[in-house]
Amino acid sequence: MELEELDIPGCFLARPRRLADDRGHFVKMFPAPEFGKLGLDTNWREELYTSSRRGVVRGMHFQTPPAEQAKLLFCVAGEVLDVLVDLRRGSPGFGRHFSIRLSAENGLGLYVPSGVAHGFAALAEDSVIFYKINGDYSAEHDRGIAWNGFGFDWPALDPILSERDRGHPTLAEFDSPFIYDPAGSSA
């Protein structure tokens, strides 16, 4: 697996090795030693997936301290436009966003550290995102910023949103509890 750090500190694009033959393909999504070399927090506590139809926008989600979470995610069916936003005060990437198309075909994934909001737009029917998460879900700490409140130009003009995602504050309105730690930017 190749892990490439993005412009947002501590975020990595994951390029797993894909072995293909006439039966299909085989992908190892989490080789622990590769993540360990970078000091990434991969003490996974939960695994889950979401299924979304074309036009759905989910995001921009995260959990606040002390229940913050890092995530490793892959699109295992369909295609999504995946988006990250750095919420860590003092980070050289604070407020910066990153986007990439993830699909079952390209096999790419993302490692998202705590303090970075995550969301996506489903570009195909039955788009499935698989997550590994290093913390337990906490409804008390579950938060978000508005999907259209941080300067990103989404491809869907009339997205399908949950009621919850309609009510998040913009990035400018959000008082971030996340502090950037350069020593732990990849943890």
N, CA and C of each residue as an Amber inpcrd file, in Angstrom:
protein
   561
   0.8470000  -1.1810000   0.0000000   0.0000000   0.0000000   0.0000000
   0.8860000   1.2350000   0.0000000   0.4350000   2.2130000  -0.7560000
   1.1190000   3.4960000  -0.7660000   0.2370000   4.4940000  -0.0260000
   0.8280000   5.2240000   0.9290000   0.1190000   6.2610000   1.6730000
   0.7800000   7.5980000   1.3650000   0.0030000   8.5090000   0.7940000
   0.5220000   9.8140000   0.3800000  -0.1310000  10.9000000   1.2270000
   0.6920000  11.6860000   1.9610000   0.1240000  12.7550000   2.7780000
  -0.4190000  13.8620000   1.8750000  -1.5830000  14.3660000   2.2450000
  -2.2610000  15.4080000   1.4820000  -1.8560000  16.7890000   1.9840000
  -2.4090000  17.8350000   1.3680000  -2.1160000  19.2070000   1.8000000
  -2.6830000  19.5170000   3.1770000  -3.6430000  18.7320000   3.6200000
  -4.1690000  18.8790000   4.9770000  -3.3310000  17.9570000   5.8580000
  -2.5630000  18.5230000   6.8120000  -1.6510000  17.7040000   7.6170000
  -2.3580000  16.5280000   8.3010000  -1.7190000  15.3610000   8.2240000
  -2.2480000  14.1710000   8.8850000  -3.2620000  13.3990000   8.0710000
  -3.7030000  13.9320000   6.9370000  -4.6290000  13.2360000   6.0400000
  -3.8090000  12.5260000   4.9720000  -4.1970000  11.2900000   4.6630000
  -3.4480000  10.4870000   3.7080000  -4.3740000   9.8730000   2.6710000
  -3.9200000   9.8980000   1.4180000  -4.5650000   9.1590000   0.3520000
  -3.9840000   7.7540000   0.3880000  -4.8470000   6.7500000   0.4250000
  -4.4240000   5.3520000   0.4710000  -4.5960000   4.7340000  -0.9100000
  -3.4980000   4.1990000  -1.4200000  -3.5260000   3.4870000  -2.7080000
  -3.1630000   2.0260000  -2.4530000  -4.1650000   1.2020000  -2.1960000
  -3.8650000  -0.2030000  -1.9270000  -3.4440000  -0.9280000  -3.2030000
  -2.7070000  -1.9780000  -3.0130000  -2.3120000  -2.8300000  -4.1270000
  -3.5190000  -3.6890000  -4.4960000  -3.8300000  -3.7220000  -5.7840000
  -4.9660000  -4.5010000  -6.2700000  -4.4390000  -5.6480000  -7.1170000
  -4.8260000  -6.8520000  -6.7560000  -4.4630000  -8.0340000  -7.5310000
  -5.6910000  -8.4580000  -8.3090000  -5.5570000  -8.4990000  -9.6310000
  -6.7200000  -8.8020000 -10.4700000  -6.4210000  -9.9920000 -11.3810000
  -7.4600000 -10.7680000 -11.6420000  -7.4030000 -11.8370000 -12.6440000
  -8.7940000 -11.9840000 -13.2320000  -9.0390000 -13.0430000 -13.9630000
 -10.3270000 -13.1940000 -14.6430000 -11.5030000 -13.4050000 -13.6880000
 -11.2250000 -13.6480000 -12.4040000 -12.2950000 -13.8060000 -11.4070000
 -12.7460000 -12.4890000 -10.8210000 -11.8830000 -11.4710000 -10.8760000
 -12.1520000 -10.1890000 -10.2310000 -10.8740000  -9.6380000  -9.6330000
 -10.9690000  -9.0470000  -8.4470000  -9.7570000  -8.5070000  -7.8340000
  -9.7620000  -8.7160000  -6.3280000  -8.5780000  -8.5980000  -5.7520000
  -8.3260000  -8.7520000  -4.3210000  -7.6130000  -7.4920000  -3.8560000
  -8.0890000  -6.9070000  -2.7310000  -7.5020000  -5.6790000  -2.2130000
  -7.3240000  -5.8130000  -0.7010000  -6.1200000  -5.5560000  -0.2320000
  -5.8670000  -5.4900000   1.2140000  -5.9910000  -4.0220000   1.6070000
  -7.0480000  -3.6960000   2.3770000  -7.3630000  -2.3100000   2.7040000
  -6.6170000  -1.7850000   3.9260000  -6.1050000  -2.6800000   4.7560000
  -5.4410000  -2.1960000   5.9660000  -4.2300000  -3.0560000   6.3230000
  -3.0710000  -2.7370000   5.7320000  -1.8360000  -3.3850000   6.1680000
  -1.2670000  -2.6010000   7.3610000  -1.4400000  -3.1020000   8.5560000
  -1.0570000  -2.3940000   9.7830000   0.3680000  -1.8470000   9.7630000
   1.3690000  -2.6130000   9.2970000   2.7340000  -2.0790000   9.3320000
   2.9140000  -0.7800000   8.5450000   2.2080000  -0.6390000   7.4220000
   2.3380000   0.5790000   6.6120000   1.8110000   1.7960000   7.3680000
   0.6960000   1.6390000   8.0540000   0.1340000   2.7350000   8.8480000
   0.9900000   2.9990000  10.0770000   1.5230000   1.9240000  10.6680000
   2.3750000   2.0510000  11.8480000   3.6400000   2.8350000  11.5720000
   4.2270000   2.6680000  10.3960000   5.4490000   3.4050000  10.0310000
   5.2280000   4.9090000  10.0900000   3.9960000   5.3380000   9.8510000
   3.6710000   6.7640000   9.8490000   3.1380000   7.2420000  11.1970000
   3.0200000   6.3390000  12.1530000   2.5160000   6.7020000  13.4780000
   1.0340000   7.0200000  13.5040000   0.2810000   6.4740000  12.5540000
  -1.1520000   6.7650000  12.4920000  -1.9100000   5.9470000  13.5230000
  -2.9270000   6.5680000  14.1190000  -3.7350000   5.9220000  15.1510000
  -4.7330000   4.9780000  14.4880000  -4.4430000   3.6810000  14.5810000
  -5.2930000   2.6750000  13.9360000  -5.7930000   1.6350000  14.9330000
  -6.0430000   2.0680000  16.1320000  -6.6470000   1.1790000  17.1270000
  -8.1540000   1.1750000  16.8590000  -8.5600000   0.4690000  15.8060000
  -9.9440000   0.5250000  15.3340000 -10.9120000  -0.0450000  16.3550000
 -12.0110000   0.6820000  16.5810000 -13.0460000   0.2910000  17.5410000
 -14.3580000  -0.0760000  16.8500000 -14.5980000   0.5060000  15.6710000
 -15.8460000   0.2440000  14.9560000 -15.5590000   0.0940000  13.4640000
 -16.3810000  -0.6990000  12.8170000 -16.4020000  -0.7790000  11.3570000
 -17.8550000  -0.6240000  10.9310000 -18.0800000   0.1420000   9.8840000
 -19.4380000   0.3650000   9.4200000 -19.4160000   0.7410000   7.9550000
 -20.5940000   0.7830000   7.3470000 -20.6810000   1.2870000   5.9810000
 -21.9640000   2.0570000   5.8060000 -21.9420000   2.9640000   4.8210000
 -23.1260000   3.7110000   4.4340000 -23.4340000   3.3890000   2.9790000
 -24.6940000   3.3660000   2.6490000 -25.1440000   3.1810000   1.2780000
 -25.9520000   4.4220000   0.9100000 -25.6210000   5.0130000  -0.2320000
 -26.2840000   6.2500000  -0.6410000 -26.6450000   6.1880000  -2.1210000
 -27.7630000   6.8220000  -2.4570000 -28.1490000   6.8870000  -3.8680000
 -27.5970000   8.1700000  -4.4920000 -27.5550000   8.2010000  -5.8020000
 -27.0250000   9.3650000  -6.5340000 -27.7180000  10.6430000  -6.0420000
 -26.9130000  11.6780000  -5.8020000 -27.4430000  12.9720000  -5.3780000
 -27.4250000  13.1950000  -3.8810000 -27.1920000  12.1500000  -3.0990000
 -27.1160000  12.3000000  -1.6410000 -25.8040000  12.9870000  -1.2740000
 -25.8890000  13.9550000  -0.3640000 -24.7040000  14.5510000   0.2470000
 -24.7760000  14.2450000   1.7280000 -23.7200000  13.6400000   2.2410000
 -23.5970000  13.3680000   3.6770000 -22.4050000  14.1710000   4.1880000
 -22.6300000  14.9430000   5.2400000 -21.4980000  15.6830000   5.8020000
 -21.9290000  17.0610000   6.2400000 -20.9890000  17.6890000   6.7830000
 -19.5860000  17.3660000   7.0160000 -19.4530000  16.9270000   8.4810000
 -19.1440000  15.6860000   8.7390000 -19.2740000  15.0770000  10.0590000
 -17.9470000  14.8940000  10.7890000 -18.0510000  14.8630000  12.1290000
 -16.9150000  14.6030000  13.0220000 -17.4560000  14.4590000  14.4350000
 -16.6070000  14.0080000  15.3470000 -16.9370000  13.9990000  16.7750000
 -15.9440000  14.8880000  17.5010000 -16.4590000  15.6440000  18.4860000
 -15.6300000  16.5710000  19.2490000 -14.9610000  15.8630000  20.4260000
 -13.8820000  16.4770000  20.9610000 -13.2230000  15.9230000  22.1490000
 -14.1910000  15.8740000  23.3210000 -14.0550000  14.9030000  24.1730000
 -12.9950000  13.8910000  24.2380000 -13.3210000  12.6260000  23.4380000
 -14.2910000  12.6830000  22.5410000 -14.7130000  11.4980000  21.7830000
 -14.3200000  11.5950000  20.3020000 -13.2910000  12.3880000  20.0030000
 -12.8780000  12.5550000  18.6120000 -12.4490000  11.2180000  18.0110000
 -12.4940000  11.1560000  16.6760000 -12.2190000   9.9060000  15.9750000
 -11.3630000  10.1420000  14.7350000 -10.5010000   9.1840000  14.4430000
  -9.8260000   9.1050000  13.1490000 -10.5440000   8.0200000  12.3550000
 -10.4830000   8.1190000  11.0140000 -11.2030000   7.1790000  10.1580000
 -10.3090000   6.7370000   9.0070000 -10.5390000   5.5240000   8.5710000
  -9.9940000   5.0260000   7.3190000 -11.2020000   4.6230000   6.4940000
 -11.3150000   5.1280000   5.2660000 -12.5180000   4.8560000   4.4870000
 -12.1930000   4.5660000   3.0290000 -13.0400000   3.7340000   2.4500000
 -12.9400000   3.3440000   1.0450000 -14.3380000   3.2950000   0.4550000
 -14.4510000   3.6190000  -0.8260000 -15.6870000   3.4170000  -1.5710000
 -15.6020000   2.0140000  -2.1700000 -16.4850000   1.1280000  -1.7360000
 -16.4250000  -0.2710000  -2.1840000 -17.4900000  -0.6070000  -3.2340000
 -18.3770000   0.3490000  -3.5160000 -19.3600000   0.1960000  -4.5890000
 -19.7580000   1.5830000  -5.0590000 -19.9410000   1.7440000  -6.3580000
 -20.3400000   3.0360000  -6.8970000 -19.1970000   4.0270000  -6.9340000
 -19.5540000   5.3170000  -6.7740000 -18.5620000   6.3890000  -6.8220000
 -19.0590000   7.5680000  -6.0000000 -18.1340000   8.2300000  -5.2900000
 -18.4580000   9.4150000  -4.5050000 -17.4180000  10.4930000  -4.7450000
 -17.8260000  11.7320000  -4.5200000 -16.8820000  12.8330000  -4.4150000
 -16.6930000  13.0350000  -2.9230000 -15.5290000  12.6620000  -2.4190000
 -15.2430000  12.7140000  -0.9900000 -14.5710000  14.0380000  -0.6660000
 -14.9580000  14.6490000   0.4660000 -14.4820000  15.9850000   0.8200000
 -14.0510000  16.0130000   2.2800000 -12.9050000  16.6720000   2.5250000
 -12.3690000  16.8560000   3.8750000 -12.1910000  18.3470000   4.1410000
 -12.3600000  18.7640000   5.4210000 -12.1170000  20.1450000   5.8350000
 -11.3740000  20.1190000   7.1620000 -10.2510000  20.8310000   7.2160000
  -9.4320000  20.8990000   8.4320000 -10.0770000  21.8670000   9.4250000
 -10.4170000  21.3640000  10.6220000 -11.0540000  22.1690000  11.6700000
 -10.1070000  22.4910000  12.8250000  -8.8280000  22.1320000  12.7010000
  -7.8730000  22.2670000  13.8060000  -7.2660000  23.6660000  13.8280000
  -7.6160000  24.4230000  14.8780000  -7.0630000  25.7720000  15.0380000
  -5.5380000  25.6920000  15.1270000  -4.8720000  26.5780000  14.4100000
  -3.4150000  26.5990000  14.3860000  -2.8080000  25.7050000  13.3190000
  -3.6200000  24.9370000  12.6320000  -3.1210000  24.0700000  11.5710000
  -2.7910000  24.8970000  10.3350000  -1.7060000  24.5700000   9.6400000
  -1.4370000  25.2630000   8.3790000  -2.5360000  25.0020000   7.3430000
  -3.3550000  23.9850000   7.5800000  -4.4570000  23.6740000   6.6750000
  -5.8130000  24.1230000   7.1840000  -5.8650000  24.8840000   8.2890000
  -7.1540000  25.2460000   8.8960000  -8.0820000  25.8810000   7.8540000
  -9.2930000  25.3320000   7.7710000 -10.3040000  25.8440000   6.8530000
 -10.1320000  25.3680000   5.4220000  -8.9980000  24.7530000   5.1350000
  -8.7350000  24.2600000   3.7710000  -9.5240000  22.9870000   3.5340000
  -9.9820000  22.8310000   2.3040000 -10.6860000  21.5970000   1.9580000
  -9.9050000  20.8350000   0.8870000 -10.2010000  19.5540000   0.8270000
  -9.6090000  18.6470000  -0.1570000 -10.7300000  17.7710000  -0.6680000
 -10.7190000  17.4930000  -1.9700000 -11.7340000  16.5910000  -2.5190000
 -11.0840000  15.6300000  -3.5040000 -11.6940000  14.4500000  -3.6130000
 -11.2160000  13.4320000  -4.5360000 -12.3630000  12.4810000  -4.8450000
 -12.3700000  11.9570000  -6.0570000 -13.3450000  10.9280000  -6.4110000
 -12.8180000   9.5860000  -5.9240000 -13.6470000   8.9140000  -5.1350000
 -13.3580000   7.5590000  -4.6810000 -14.3740000   6.6450000  -5.3400000
 -13.9130000   5.5060000  -5.7990000 -14.8350000   4.5720000  -6.4330000
 -14.3720000   3.1410000  -6.2030000 -15.2870000   2.2200000  -6.4340000
 -14.9200000   0.8120000  -6.3750000 -13.8910000   0.5250000  -7.4640000
 -13.9980000   1.2220000  -8.5740000 -13.0810000   0.9910000  -9.6950000
 -11.6640000   1.4760000  -9.4000000 -11.5140000   2.6930000  -8.8300000
 -10.1450000   3.1900000  -8.6040000  -9.5380000   2.6630000  -7.3070000
 -10.3610000   2.1770000  -6.3690000  -9.8600000   1.5390000  -5.1580000
  -9.1830000   2.4510000  -4.1610000  -9.2240000   3.7600000  -4.3540000
  -8.5530000   4.6920000  -3.4560000  -9.3020000   4.8220000  -2.1390000
  -8.5710000   5.1850000  -1.0930000  -9.1590000   5.4220000   0.2150000
  -8.5440000   6.6380000   0.8650000  -9.0530000   6.9950000   2.0350000
  -8.5400000   8.1390000   2.7880000  -8.3700000   7.7720000   4.2560000
  -7.2700000   8.2530000   4.8440000  -7.1080000   8.2460000   6.2980000
  -7.3880000   9.6730000   6.7410000  -8.3600000   9.8230000   7.6610000
  -8.8110000  11.1370000   8.1140000  -8.5650000  11.2310000   9.6160000
  -7.6430000  12.1070000  10.0640000  -7.3810000  12.2260000  11.4940000
  -8.5000000  12.9770000  12.2140000  -8.5110000  12.9010000  13.5310000
  -9.4930000  13.6750000  14.2910000  -9.2410000  15.1600000  14.0390000
 -10.3140000  15.9290000  14.0980000 -10.2200000  17.3630000  13.8420000
 -10.3990000  17.7350000  12.3900000 -10.6890000  16.7340000  11.5550000
 -10.9480000  16.9800000  10.1360000 -12.3590000  16.4790000   9.8310000
 -13.2050000  17.3710000   9.3110000 -14.5800000  16.9990000   8.9600000
 -14.5750000  16.2150000   7.6600000 -15.5150000  15.2760000   7.5650000
 -15.6090000  14.4140000   6.3910000 -17.0330000  14.4100000   5.8470000
 -17.1420000  14.3880000   4.5210000 -18.4360000  14.2520000   3.8690000
 -18.2460000  13.7950000   2.4340000 -19.3480000  13.5130000   1.7760000
 -19.2590000  13.1000000   0.3770000 -20.5860000  13.3000000  -0.3320000
 -20.4850000  13.3570000  -1.6610000 -21.6520000  13.3660000  -2.5400000
 -21.6420000  12.0680000  -3.3250000 -22.7490000  11.3440000  -3.3210000
 -22.8520000  10.1010000  -4.0850000 -23.0440000  10.4460000  -5.5590000
 -22.1540000   9.9420000  -6.3970000 -22.1940000  10.2190000  -7.8330000
 -22.8160000   9.0800000  -8.6270000 -23.0750000   7.9530000  -7.9640000
 -23.6670000   6.7810000  -8.6160000 -24.7030000   6.1730000  -7.6870000
 -25.6410000   5.4470000  -8.2740000 -26.6210000   4.7210000  -7.4570000
 -25.8970000   3.6740000  -6.6110000 -26.4050000   3.4450000  -5.4380000
 -25.8500000   2.4280000  -4.5290000 -24.3560000   2.6010000  -4.2890000
 -23.9490000   3.8150000  -3.9540000 -22.5600000   4.0750000  -3.5800000
 -22.3860000   3.6860000  -2.1190000 -21.3720000   2.8670000  -1.8490000
 -21.1460000   2.3350000  -0.5050000 -19.7600000   2.7550000  -0.0210000
 -19.7270000   3.3900000   1.1530000 -18.4730000   3.7550000   1.8130000
 -18.3020000   2.8490000   3.0240000 -17.1310000   2.2130000   3.1130000
 -16.7650000   1.3540000   4.2470000 -15.7930000   2.1380000   5.1220000
 -16.0540000   2.1370000   6.4420000 -15.2450000   2.8850000   7.4070000
 -14.6470000   1.9630000   8.4640000 -13.4160000   2.2850000   8.8740000
 -12.8190000   1.7810000  10.1000000 -12.6370000   3.0370000  10.9610000
 -13.0710000   2.9770000  12.2290000 -13.0560000   4.1580000  13.0930000
 -12.3870000   3.8000000  14.4080000 -11.5250000   4.7010000  14.9120000
 -10.7480000   4.3850000  16.1080000 -11.3900000   4.8250000  17.4210000
 -12.6450000   5.2060000  17.3870000 -13.3410000   5.5860000  18.6110000
 -14.7830000   5.1460000  18.5570000 -15.4010000   5.0620000  19.7090000
 -16.8000000   4.6690000  19.7730000 -17.6980000   5.8550000  19.4200000
 -18.8520000   5.5560000  18.8610000 -19.8210000   6.5970000  18.5500000
 -20.3310000   7.2180000  19.8420000 -20.4390000   8.5510000  19.8450000
 -20.9910000   9.2840000  20.9750000 -21.9590000  10.3320000  20.4440000
 -23.2490000  10.1110000  20.6600000 -24.2650000  11.0610000  20.1860000
 -24.0240000  12.4450000  20.7810000 -23.5400000  12.4920000  22.0160000
 -23.2760000  13.7590000  22.7030000 -22.1850000  14.5800000  22.0020000
 -21.2650000  13.9270000  21.3150000 -20.1290000  14.5960000  20.6830000
 -20.2130000  14.6060000  19.1570000 -21.2790000  14.0690000  18.6150000
 -21.4780000  13.9790000  17.1690000 -21.8710000  15.3550000  16.6340000
 -21.0600000  15.8980000  15.7360000 -21.2790000  17.2570000  15.2200000
 -21.0490000  17.3080000  13.7200000 -21.2410000  18.5020000  13.1790000
 -20.9780000  18.7280000  11.7740000 -20.9190000  20.2090000  11.4680000
 -20.3990000  20.5040000  10.2860000 -20.4940000  21.8520000   9.7440000
 -21.3130000  21.7350000   8.4550000 -21.9100000  22.8340000   8.0500000
 -22.7990000  22.8270000   6.8910000 -22.0640000  22.3650000   5.6410000
 -22.6900000  21.4950000   4.9050000 -22.1150000  20.9430000   3.6800000
 -21.7490000  22.0480000   2.6880000 -22.4850000  23.1530000   2.7200000
 -22.2510000  24.2680000   1.8050000 -21.7370000  25.5060000   2.5340000
 -21.1120000  25.3050000   3.7060000 -20.7080000  26.4350000   4.5360000
 -19.2090000  26.5900000   4.7150000 -18.4030000  26.1600000   3.7290000
 -16.9500000  26.3080000   3.8710000 -16.2540000  26.6040000   2.5490000
 -17.0250000  27.0030000   1.5400000 -16.4370000  27.4590000   0.2890000
 -16.1670000  26.3960000  -0.7520000 -16.7220000  25.1940000  -0.5910000
 -16.5100000  24.1390000  -1.5750000 -17.6300000  24.1570000  -2.6090000
 -17.2860000  23.9560000  -3.8680000 -18.2510000  23.9620000  -4.9630000
 -18.6890000  22.5260000  -5.2540000 -19.8010000  22.1080000  -4.6690000
 -20.3210000  20.7620000  -4.8480000 -20.9230000  20.5910000  -6.2350000
 -20.8890000  19.3830000  -6.7930000 -21.4490000  19.1740000  -8.1340000
 -22.9740000  19.1280000  -8.1650000 -23.6230000  18.7730000  -7.0710000
 -25.0870000  18.6540000  -7.0400000 -25.6920000  19.9860000  -6.5960000
 -26.5790000  20.5480000  -7.4120000 -27.2020000  21.8210000  -7.0620000
 -28.3760000  21.6330000  -6.1120000 -29.0210000  20.4810000  -6.1510000
 -30.1690000  20.1990000  -5.3040000 -29.9490000  18.8590000  -4.5950000
 -29.0310000  18.8320000  -3.6220000 -28.6640000  17.5620000  -2.9980000
 -29.7670000  17.0030000  -2.1110000 -29.7170000  15.7150000  -1.9290000
 -30.5940000  15.0340000  -0.9840000 -29.8590000  15.0220000   0.3460000
 -30.4410000  15.6950000   1.3470000 -29.7950000  15.8660000   2.6580000
 -30.6670000  15.3110000   3.7670000 -30.0290000  14.8820000   4.8410000
 -30.7800000  14.5170000   6.0430000 -31.2020000  15.7990000   6.7550000
 -32.2140000  15.6930000   7.6010000 -32.6390000  16.8410000   8.3950000
 -31.4760000  17.3390000   9.2530000 -30.7270000  16.4040000   9.8210000
 -29.5650000  16.7450000  10.6550000 -28.5630000  17.5820000   9.8750000
 -28.2460000  17.1590000   8.6480000 -27.2370000  17.8700000   7.8650000
 -27.7050000  19.2420000   7.3950000 -29.0000000  19.4940000   7.4030000
 -29.5160000  20.8200000   7.0460000 -29.2790000  21.8360000   8.1590000
 -29.0340000  21.3670000   9.3920000 -28.9690000  22.2790000  10.5280000
 -27.5800000  22.6030000  11.0610000 -26.5300000  22.1410000  10.4090000
 -25.1720000  22.4070000  10.9090000 -24.7720000  23.8640000  10.6710000
 -23.9180000  24.4120000  11.5520000 -23.4060000  25.7690000  11.3410000
 -22.3800000  25.8020000  10.2060000 -22.1130000  26.9860000   9.6770000
 -21.0440000  27.1380000   8.6970000 -19.7000000  27.0260000   9.4250000
 -18.6350000  26.9020000   8.6750000 -17.3030000  26.8760000   9.2800000
 -17.0490000  28.1570000  10.0620000 -17.4510000  29.3040000   9.5330000
 -17.2500000  30.5890000  10.2150000 -18.0220000  30.6660000  11.5300000
 -19.1600000  29.9920000  11.6090000 -19.9800000  30.0050000  12.8280000
 -19.5280000  28.9690000  13.8560000 -18.7360000  27.9960000  13.4290000
 -18.3350000  26.8940000  14.2940000 -17.1330000  27.2840000  15.1490000
 -17.2730000  27.1690000  16.4850000 -16.1750000  27.4300000  17.4220000
 -15.4330000  26.1130000  17.6400000 -14.3760000  25.9100000  16.8890000
 -13.6900000  24.6170000  16.8820000 -12.9630000  24.3300000  18.1860000
 -13.2090000  23.1410000  18.7590000 -12.4820000  22.7260000  19.9570000
 -11.1700000  22.0090000  19.6140000 -10.9050000  21.8300000  18.3190000
  -9.7240000  21.0910000  17.8820000  -8.5100000  22.0180000  17.7950000
  -7.3920000  21.5680000  18.3590000  -6.1290000  22.3140000  18.3250000
  -5.1120000  21.4820000  17.5590000  -4.4440000  22.0970000  16.6210000
  -3.4300000  21.4150000  15.8330000  -2.1810000  21.1760000  16.6800000
  -1.6860000  19.9600000  16.6240000  -0.4410000  19.5870000  17.2970000
   0.5090000  19.0820000  16.2280000   1.5170000  19.8890000  15.8390000
   2.4260000  19.4630000  14.7690000   3.1070000  18.1260000  15.0680000
   3.3670000  17.8420000  16.3110000   4.0170000  16.5740000  16.6690000
   3.0710000  15.4040000  16.4670000   1.7750000  15.6500000  16.5540000
   0.8160000  14.5680000  16.4050000  -0.0510000  14.7190000  15.1740000
   0.4330000  15.4870000  14.1710000  -0.4130000  15.7660000  13.0080000
  -0.7400000  14.5350000  12.1960000   0.0450000  13.4850000  12.3150000
  -0.3110000  12.2760000  11.5790000  -0.8350000  11.2130000  12.5110000
  -1.2140000  11.5880000  13.6930000  -1.7950000  10.6090000  14.6230000
  -3.2620000  10.8700000  14.8020000
